[in-house]
Amino acid sequence: MKITFVMGSGFNMSGGDRVVATYAEKLWQRGHDVLVVSRSLYKPSYGERLSSFLKGKGWRAPKWKGSHFEYVNVPHRRIGKFRPVVDADLPDADVVIATWWETAHWVHRLAPSKGAKVHLIQHHEVFEELPQSEQQRACYRLPLHKITISNWLVDILHQNYGIAKSSITLIPNSVDFNMFNAFPRPKQAVPTVGMLYSRHPWKGCKNSLQAFSQAAKVIPNLQLVTFGAIHPEPTLPLPDRCTFYYNPPQSTLSQIYGACDAWLFGSILEGFGLPILEAMACRTPVIGTPAGAAPELLSAAAGVLVPFEDVDAMAAAIVEVCQMSEQNWRSLSERAYQRATAYTWDDAVDRFEAALHQAMVEQAAQRLHPLVTSGAS
């Protein structure tokens, strides 16, 4: 197949970009003709930069922090401008895949020759505080074949947009076990938990930090390890007993996960939650809220689920896991590892290929019967 991915990110280090990069590379390795195209990074105008400077926020400019596409062997390019991707930017193909709400609209407008139209949905990308929220909702009603990554997103698409569940392809994510893996190990010499640091409220960072502080009252020598793409901010301070890694190299993430007795996943809203799988693949049990794929991944005692925004419950779970006997902790660690490694990226790509073929069949049928729309219930 000739396959084109259309991105709006300009390529970055987000979990969503990691997933796209992984699919693109593995499809390329299987002999498909793959191209990834993105618009360029947004460049603020002189007026926007001056306004930012006068407000004491610095001279606003695009900040390049690397890309997952630097680590994969697959053709990818930016179009050079911050604008929608159009027909002239893309080759003819068998399938063209939108990867973000804006790109779904772009792909919908492409000529049929650019390929059967697919929407890879990794989050419910509707942000009420933004003026384009109606456009964001509208992207899910477009007649693109929908692939998504968690049962939560399947339910959202069905309940909020009336899309039949049978028409949505569910393909959970996996992780690269060459990058995220660890040998069996004992508990840490000093009790340690870890978490992702983020200012986004839906990541639940504030709740996780409060849970750590409460647990530390029971376990006085409890340590925290965290990393993030931003430096710690005064409005979200880190505790004294904390080691913070700013934008760490990908090659060091397994060591960060592996230095913890438990990983905290406090998200309120999440499409999947890749750190859950990454930590579990490094044999670190996860204490998490039921966001994204957490209910499936942490079921059957493979981790610990706590209610949304329940700081007391998360703190109690931290104490429970960190005070487990060595034998019980190793058993929990092993269950987490087995769950994470039971499903591979090759399994996911098998399903992804099948979904792309299905999209091609659907597009052919729509050409014969143009009144038929994809996914309506």
C-alpha positions as CSV (number, residue, x, y, z in Angstrom):
1,M,0.0,0.0,0.0
2,K,0.9,3.6,-0.5
3,I,0.2,5.3,2.9
4,T,0.4,8.9,3.8
5,F,0.1,10.2,7.4
6,V,-0.9,13.9,7.8
7,M,0.2,15.6,11.0
8,G,-0.3,19.1,12.3
9,S,2.4,19.1,15.1
10,G,5.4,20.0,13.1
11,F,6.9,16.8,14.7
12,N,7.6,16.7,18.4
13,M,8.2,14.5,21.4
14,S,4.6,13.9,22.5
15,G,3.2,10.4,23.1
16,G,0.8,10.8,20.2
17,D,3.7,11.6,17.8
18,R,5.6,8.5,19.2
19,V,2.6,6.3,18.2
20,V,2.4,7.8,14.7
21,A,6.2,7.4,14.2
22,T,6.0,3.8,15.4
23,Y,3.2,2.9,13.0
24,A,4.9,4.7,10.1
25,E,8.3,2.9,10.7
26,K,6.8,-0.6,11.1
27,L,4.6,-0.2,8.1
28,W,7.6,0.9,6.1
29,Q,9.6,-2.1,7.4
30,R,6.8,-4.4,6.1
31,G,7.3,-3.1,2.6
32,H,4.6,-0.4,2.4
33,D,5.4,2.9,0.7
34,V,5.0,5.3,3.7
35,L,5.3,9.1,3.8
36,V,4.6,11.4,6.8
37,V,3.8,15.0,6.1
38,S,3.3,17.8,8.6
39,R,2.7,21.5,8.5
40,S,5.6,23.6,9.9
41,L,5.9,24.9,13.4
42,Y,3.9,28.0,14.3
43,K,5.9,31.2,14.0
44,P,4.5,34.0,16.1
45,S,4.2,37.4,14.3
46,Y,6.5,40.3,15.4
47,G,3.5,41.8,17.2
48,E,2.8,38.6,19.1
49,R,6.5,38.4,20.1
50,L,6.6,42.0,21.2
51,S,3.4,41.6,23.2
52,S,4.8,38.6,25.0
53,F,8.1,40.4,25.7
54,L,6.2,43.5,27.2
55,K,4.2,41.2,29.4
56,G,7.3,39.7,30.9
57,K,6.9,36.3,29.2
58,G,10.0,36.5,27.1
59,W,10.5,36.9,23.3
60,R,8.0,34.3,22.1
61,A,9.5,32.1,19.4
62,P,9.1,28.5,18.1
63,K,10.8,26.1,20.5
64,W,12.2,23.0,18.9
65,K,12.6,20.2,21.4
66,G,13.3,17.3,19.1
67,S,11.0,14.7,17.4
68,H,10.3,11.0,17.6
69,F,10.9,11.0,13.9
70,E,14.6,11.6,14.5
71,Y,14.7,8.0,15.8
72,V,12.9,6.2,13.0
73,N,13.9,5.3,9.4
74,V,10.8,6.5,7.5
75,P,10.4,9.4,5.0
76,H,8.9,12.5,6.6
77,R,8.8,16.2,5.8
78,R,7.3,19.5,6.7
79,I,5.5,21.6,4.1
80,G,7.4,24.7,5.2
81,K,4.5,26.8,6.3
82,F,2.0,26.9,9.1
83,R,-1.1,26.2,7.0
84,P,-3.4,23.3,6.2
85,V,-2.0,20.4,4.1
86,V,-3.6,20.4,0.7
87,D,-3.6,18.1,-2.4
88,A,-0.5,19.7,-3.9
89,D,1.5,18.7,-0.8
90,L,0.8,15.0,-1.1
91,P,1.4,12.2,-3.5
92,D,-1.5,10.0,-4.7
93,A,-1.8,7.1,-2.4
94,D,-4.0,4.2,-1.3
95,V,-4.7,5.5,2.2
96,V,-4.3,8.9,3.8
97,I,-4.5,9.1,7.6
98,A,-5.4,12.2,9.7
99,T,-3.8,12.2,13.2
100,W,-5.3,15.3,14.9
101,W,-8.6,17.1,14.8
102,E,-7.5,19.8,12.4
103,T,-5.9,17.3,10.1
104,A,-9.2,15.4,9.9
105,H,-10.8,18.4,8.2
106,W,-7.8,18.7,5.9
107,V,-7.9,15.0,4.9
108,H,-11.7,15.2,4.4
109,R,-11.2,17.9,1.8
110,L,-8.5,16.0,-0.2
111,A,-9.2,14.5,-3.6
112,P,-10.1,10.8,-3.7
113,S,-6.8,10.1,-5.5
114,K,-4.9,10.9,-2.2
115,G,-6.3,7.7,-0.8
116,A,-9.0,6.2,1.4
117,K,-9.5,8.6,4.3
118,V,-8.8,7.4,7.9
119,H,-8.8,9.2,11.2
120,L,-6.4,7.9,13.9
121,I,-8.0,9.2,17.1
122,Q,-5.7,9.3,20.1
123,H,-7.7,11.7,22.3
124,H,-11.0,13.4,22.5
125,E,-9.6,16.7,21.2
126,V,-12.4,19.1,22.2
127,F,-11.2,22.0,24.3
128,E,-14.2,24.0,25.5
129,E,-12.0,27.1,26.3
130,L,-11.0,27.4,22.7
131,P,-13.1,29.3,20.1
132,Q,-12.9,26.4,17.6
133,S,-14.5,23.8,19.9
134,E,-17.4,23.3,17.5
135,Q,-14.9,22.6,14.7
136,Q,-13.2,20.1,17.0
137,R,-16.5,18.3,17.6
138,A,-17.3,18.3,13.9
139,C,-14.2,16.4,13.0
140,Y,-15.6,13.2,14.6
141,R,-18.7,13.4,12.4
142,L,-16.7,13.4,9.2
143,P,-17.0,10.3,7.0
144,L,-13.5,9.0,7.7
145,H,-12.8,5.5,8.9
146,K,-12.1,5.8,12.6
147,I,-9.2,4.0,14.4
148,T,-8.9,4.6,18.1
149,I,-6.8,3.3,21.0
150,S,-8.9,2.8,24.0
151,N,-12.4,1.6,25.0
152,W,-13.0,5.0,26.6
153,L,-12.6,6.7,23.2
154,V,-14.9,4.1,21.6
155,D,-17.5,5.0,24.1
156,I,-17.0,8.7,23.6
157,L,-17.5,8.4,19.8
158,H,-20.6,6.3,20.3
159,Q,-22.2,8.3,23.1
160,N,-21.3,11.8,21.9
161,Y,-21.5,11.5,18.2
162,G,-23.8,8.5,17.5
163,I,-21.1,6.5,15.7
164,A,-21.8,2.7,15.7
165,K,-19.2,0.9,17.8
166,S,-19.0,-1.8,15.1
167,S,-17.7,0.7,12.7
168,I,-14.8,1.9,14.9
169,T,-11.6,0.0,14.9
170,L,-10.1,-0.4,18.3
171,I,-6.3,-0.9,18.3
172,P,-4.6,-0.4,21.7
173,N,-1.1,0.9,21.8
174,S,2.0,-1.1,22.8
175,V,5.5,0.0,23.7
176,D,9.0,-0.6,22.2
177,F,10.4,-3.4,24.5
178,N,13.9,-2.6,23.3
179,M,13.5,0.8,24.9
180,F,11.2,0.0,27.8
181,N,12.2,-3.2,29.6
182,A,13.9,-4.3,32.8
183,F,15.2,-7.4,34.5
184,P,13.4,-8.6,37.7
185,R,14.5,-6.5,40.6
186,P,13.8,-6.0,44.4
187,K,12.1,-3.0,45.9
188,Q,14.2,0.2,46.1
189,A,16.5,0.5,49.1
190,V,14.7,3.8,49.8
191,P,10.9,3.8,49.0
192,T,10.4,5.7,45.8
193,V,7.5,6.6,43.5
194,G,7.5,8.4,40.2
195,M,5.2,10.5,38.1
196,L,5.1,12.7,35.0
197,Y,5.3,16.5,35.6
198,S,2.8,18.6,33.6
199,R,1.0,21.9,34.0
200,H,-2.0,20.6,32.1
201,P,-4.8,20.2,34.7
202,W,-6.2,17.0,33.1
203,K,-2.9,15.2,33.8
204,G,-3.7,15.4,37.5
205,C,-0.2,16.3,38.5
206,K,-1.4,18.4,41.5
207,N,-3.4,15.5,42.9
208,S,-0.5,13.1,42.5
209,L,1.8,15.6,44.3
210,Q,-0.7,15.9,47.1
211,A,-1.0,12.1,47.4
212,F,2.8,11.9,47.6
213,S,2.9,14.5,50.4
214,Q,0.2,12.6,52.4
215,A,2.0,9.2,51.9
216,A,5.3,10.8,53.0
217,K,3.7,11.5,56.4
218,V,3.4,7.7,56.9
219,I,6.7,6.9,55.1
220,P,9.1,9.7,56.2
221,N,11.9,8.7,53.8
222,L,9.6,8.4,50.8
223,Q,11.3,9.8,47.6
224,L,9.8,11.2,44.4
225,V,11.2,10.9,40.9
226,T,9.6,12.9,38.1
227,F,10.3,14.2,34.6
228,G,8.6,16.6,32.2
229,A,8.9,18.8,29.1
230,I,8.8,22.0,31.2
231,H,10.7,23.1,34.2
232,P,9.0,23.1,37.6
233,E,6.8,26.1,38.1
234,P,6.0,28.1,41.3
235,T,2.3,27.3,40.9
236,L,3.1,23.6,40.9
237,P,6.0,23.2,43.3
238,L,7.9,19.9,43.8
239,P,8.6,18.5,47.3
240,D,12.1,18.6,48.8
241,R,12.7,14.9,48.5
242,C,12.4,14.9,44.7
243,T,14.6,14.3,41.7
244,F,13.5,16.1,38.6
245,Y,14.6,15.4,35.0
246,Y,13.9,18.0,32.4
247,N,13.1,16.7,29.0
248,P,15.4,13.6,29.5
249,P,16.8,11.6,26.6
250,Q,14.5,8.8,25.5
251,S,17.3,6.3,26.2
252,T,17.1,7.2,30.0
253,L,13.4,6.8,30.5
254,S,13.6,3.1,31.4
255,Q,16.1,3.9,34.1
256,I,13.7,6.5,35.5
257,Y,10.8,4.1,35.6
258,G,13.0,1.4,36.9
259,A,14.1,3.5,39.9
260,C,10.6,3.5,41.3
261,D,8.5,1.1,43.5
262,A,5.4,2.6,41.9
263,W,4.4,5.0,39.1
264,L,1.6,7.5,39.7
265,F,-0.9,8.1,36.9
266,G,-3.3,10.8,38.1
267,S,-4.9,11.8,34.8
268,I,-8.5,13.1,34.8
269,L,-8.8,12.9,31.0
270,E,-6.6,10.7,28.8
271,G,-6.8,9.1,25.4
272,F,-4.6,6.2,26.3
273,G,-1.8,6.9,28.8
274,L,1.4,5.6,27.4
275,P,3.4,6.1,30.6
276,I,1.3,3.3,32.2
277,L,2.6,0.8,29.7
278,E,6.1,2.2,29.7
279,A,6.3,1.9,33.5
280,M,4.8,-1.6,33.5
281,A,7.2,-2.8,30.8
282,C,10.0,-1.6,33.2
283,R,8.4,-3.8,35.9
284,T,7.2,-0.8,37.9
285,P,3.6,-1.2,39.2
286,V,1.2,1.6,38.4
287,I,-1.2,3.3,40.7
288,G,-3.6,5.0,38.4
289,T,-7.0,6.6,37.9
290,P,-9.5,5.0,35.4
291,A,-8.5,7.3,32.5
292,G,-7.7,6.2,29.0
293,A,-6.7,2.5,28.9
294,A,-5.9,2.3,32.6
295,P,-9.0,0.2,33.4
296,E,-8.0,-2.5,31.0
297,L,-4.2,-2.4,31.7
298,L,-4.5,-2.4,35.5
299,S,-7.2,-5.0,35.8
300,A,-6.7,-8.5,37.2
301,A,-4.3,-7.1,39.9
302,A,-1.8,-5.9,37.3
303,G,-1.8,-2.6,39.1
304,V,-3.9,-0.4,41.5
305,L,-6.9,1.6,40.3
306,V,-8.0,4.6,42.4
307,P,-11.0,6.9,41.8
308,F,-10.5,10.1,39.9
309,E,-9.1,13.0,42.0
310,D,-9.2,10.9,45.2
311,V,-6.0,12.1,46.8
312,D,-6.6,10.0,50.0
313,A,-7.1,6.8,47.9
314,M,-3.9,7.4,45.9
315,A,-1.9,8.2,49.1
316,A,-3.2,5.0,50.7
317,A,-2.2,3.0,47.6
318,I,1.3,4.5,47.7
319,V,1.7,3.4,51.3
320,E,0.3,-0.1,50.6
321,V,2.7,-0.7,47.6
322,C,5.8,0.8,49.2
323,Q,5.2,-1.2,52.4
324,M,4.5,-4.5,50.7
325,S,6.7,-7.5,51.6
326,E,9.4,-8.2,49.1
327,Q,7.6,-11.2,47.8
328,N,4.3,-9.5,47.3
329,W,5.9,-6.5,45.6
330,R,7.8,-8.8,43.2
331,S,4.6,-10.6,42.4
332,L,2.8,-7.3,41.6
333,S,5.9,-6.2,39.5
334,E,5.8,-9.4,37.5
335,R,2.0,-9.2,36.9
336,A,2.5,-5.6,35.6
337,Y,5.4,-6.8,33.3
338,Q,3.4,-9.7,31.9
339,R,0.4,-7.5,31.1
340,A,2.6,-5.0,29.3
341,T,4.5,-7.5,27.3
342,A,1.5,-9.7,26.3
343,Y,0.6,-7.4,23.4
344,T,3.2,-6.1,21.0
345,W,3.5,-3.4,18.4
346,D,3.5,-6.2,15.8
347,D,0.1,-7.3,17.0
348,A,-1.1,-3.7,16.8
349,V,0.3,-3.2,13.2
350,D,-1.4,-6.4,12.1
351,R,-4.7,-4.8,13.2
352,F,-3.7,-1.5,11.7
353,E,-3.0,-3.0,8.3
354,A,-6.4,-4.7,8.3
355,A,-8.1,-1.5,9.2
356,L,-6.5,0.3,6.3
357,H,-7.7,-2.4,3.9
358,Q,-11.1,-2.0,5.4
359,A,-11.1,1.7,4.8
360,M,-10.1,1.1,1.2
361,V,-13.1,-1.2,0.8
362,E,-15.4,1.3,2.4
363,Q,-14.2,4.1,0.1
364,A,-14.8,1.9,-3.0
365,A,-18.3,1.1,-1.7
366,Q,-19.0,4.8,-1.1
367,R,-18.1,5.6,-4.7
368,L,-20.6,3.1,-5.9
369,H,-23.2,4.3,-3.3
370,P,-22.4,7.9,-2.5
371,L,-25.3,8.3,-0.1
372,V,-23.8,5.8,2.3
373,T,-21.7,7.5,5.1
374,S,-19.1,5.8,7.3
375,G,-19.9,5.1,10.9
376,A,-23.5,6.3,11.3
377,S,-25.6,4.3,13.7
